[in-house]
């Protein structure tokens, strides 16, 4: 064989090898791109699930907070103690009804995580339990009940604010 045939064979072999290497590179790049896309989609789904859980928790906490503010209205609008106690009992009933949805939302936050936000939601639930307990003492006529409730209500607001700050940070974290 002459050198022209050898050059043609060598050139053809080089072309085939180059095509094969390019094909492998393209396949690898496509796989990496698909994995990156799937990971980004997964993070977006996690973020949306967390956001929804946090918003539902905040909505229920807002309902509870509104009920706490009504205690002040009871004292301002009603001067007779028996009427006040009647409204406080109504308020306690409304708070009992509001507690279960709030606790359910806290469990969803616990499920969606991360741990830091779950701890903040749990702290809000504990503050709610404390405030509701103090409201019971008020309904029983405890003289220091109102000041204890004001402290418990402030603790609820502080813990809720802490939850909001942590949620804001957590939403941005994958």
C-alpha positions in Angstrom: 0.0 0.0 0.0 1.1 3.4 -0.7 1.4 6.2 1.9 -1.8 7.9 0.6 -3.9 4.9 1.8 -2.2 5.0 5.1 -2.9 8.7 5.5 -6.5 8.1 4.5 -6.9 5.3 7.1 -5.2 7.3 9.8 -7.3 10.4 9.0 -10.5 8.4 9.0 -9.6 6.7 12.3 -8.8 10.0 13.8 -12.1 11.4 12.7 -14.0 8.5 14.1 -12.1 8.7 17.4 -12.7 12.5 17.6 -16.5 12.0 16.9 -16.7 9.3 19.7 -14.9 11.6 22.2 -17.1 14.5 21.3 -20.2 12.3 21.7 -19.1 11.2 25.1 -18.4 14.8 26.1 -21.9 15.9 24.9 -23.6 13.1 26.7 -21.8 13.9 29.9 -22.6 17.6 29.6 -26.3 16.8 29.0 -26.4 14.5 32.0 -24.8 17.2 34.2 -27.3 19.8 33.0 -30.2 17.4 33.6 -29.0 16.7 37.2 -28.6 20.4 37.8 -32.1 21.2 36.5 -33.6 18.4 38.6 -31.8 19.7 41.7 -33.0 23.2 41.1 -36.5 22.0 40.6 -36.3 20.0 43.9 -35.1 23.1 45.8 -37.9 25.2 44.3 -40.4 22.6 45.5 -39.0 22.5 49.0 -39.0 26.3 49.1 -42.6 26.5 48.0 -43.7 23.8 50.5 -41.9 25.6 53.3 -43.3 28.9 52.3 -46.9 27.5 52.3 -46.4 25.9 55.7 -45.0 29.1 57.2 -47.7 31.2 55.8 -50.5 28.9 57.1 -48.8 28.9 60.5 -48.6 32.7 60.5 -52.3 33.0 59.5 -53.3 30.8 62.4 -51.0 32.7 64.8 -52.6 35.9 63.6 -56.1 34.6 64.5 -54.8 33.7 68.0 -53.1 37.1 68.4 -56.3 38.9 67.4 -58.2 37.0 70.1 -55.6 38.0 72.6 -56.1 41.7 71.7 -59.8 41.3 72.4 -59.1 40.8 76.1 -58.2 44.5 76.2 -61.5 45.3 74.6 -63.3 43.3 77.2 -61.8 45.4 80.0 -62.4 48.7 78.1 -65.9 48.1 76.9 -67.4 46.3 79.9 -67.2 47.6 83.5 -69.3 44.9 85.2 -67.1 42.0 86.4 -69.8 39.4 85.6 -70.1 40.7 82.0 -66.3 40.7 81.7 -66.1 37.1 82.9 -68.8 36.0 80.5 -66.9 37.6 77.6 -63.6 36.1 78.8 -65.2 32.7 78.8 -66.3 33.3 75.2 -62.8 34.4 74.4 -61.4 31.2 76.0 -63.8 29.1 73.9 -62.7 30.9 70.7 -59.0 30.4 71.7 -59.6 26.7 72.2 -61.1 26.5 68.8 -58.1 28.4 67.3 -55.5 26.3 69.1 -56.0 23.1 67.1 -55.4 24.6 63.7 -52.4 26.5 65.0 -50.9 23.3 66.5 -51.6 21.4 63.3 -49.8 24.1 61.3 -46.9 23.9 63.8 -46.6 20.2 63.1 -46.5 20.9 59.3 -43.7 23.4 60.0 -41.9 20.7 62.0 -42.3 18.3 59.1 -41.1 20.8 56.4 -38.2 22.0 58.6 -35.5 22.9 59.0 -34.9 22.3 62.8 -34.4 26.0 63.6 -37.8 27.1 62.3 -39.5 24.1 63.9 -38.1 25.1 67.3 -39.4 28.7 66.7 -42.9 27.3 65.9 -42.8 25.2 69.0 -41.9 28.2 71.0 -44.9 30.1 69.6 -47.1 27.1 70.6 -45.7 27.1 74.1 -46.3 30.8 74.4 -49.9 30.2 73.3 -50.3 27.5 75.8 -49.0 29.8 78.5 -51.2 32.7 77.6 -54.3 30.5 77.3 -53.5 29.1 80.8 -53.2 32.6 82.3 -56.6 33.5 80.7 -58.0 30.6 82.6 -56.7 32.2 85.8 -58.3 35.5 84.8 -61.6 33.6 84.3 -61.2 32.3 87.9 -60.9 35.8 89.1 -57.2 35.8 90.0 -56.2 39.4 90.9 -52.8 39.3 89.2 -54.2 37.6 86.1 -54.3 40.6 83.9 -50.6 41.6 84.4 -49.6 37.9 84.0 -51.6 37.8 80.7 -50.0 41.0 79.4 -46.6 39.4 80.0 -47.7 36.1 78.4 -49.1 38.0 75.4 -45.9 39.9 75.0 -44.0 36.6 75.0 -46.3 35.3 72.3 -45.6 38.4 70.2 -41.9 38.1 70.7 -41.8 34.5 69.8 -43.9 35.1 66.8 -41.6 37.8 65.6 -38.6 35.5 66.1 -40.5 32.8 64.0 -41.0 35.4 61.3 -37.3 36.4 61.2 -36.2 32.7 61.1 -38.8 31.9 58.4 -37.5 34.8 56.3 -34.0 33.4 56.6 -35.0 29.8 56.0 -37.0 30.5 52.9 -33.9 31.7 51.1 -31.9 28.6 52.2 -32.1 25.4 50.1 
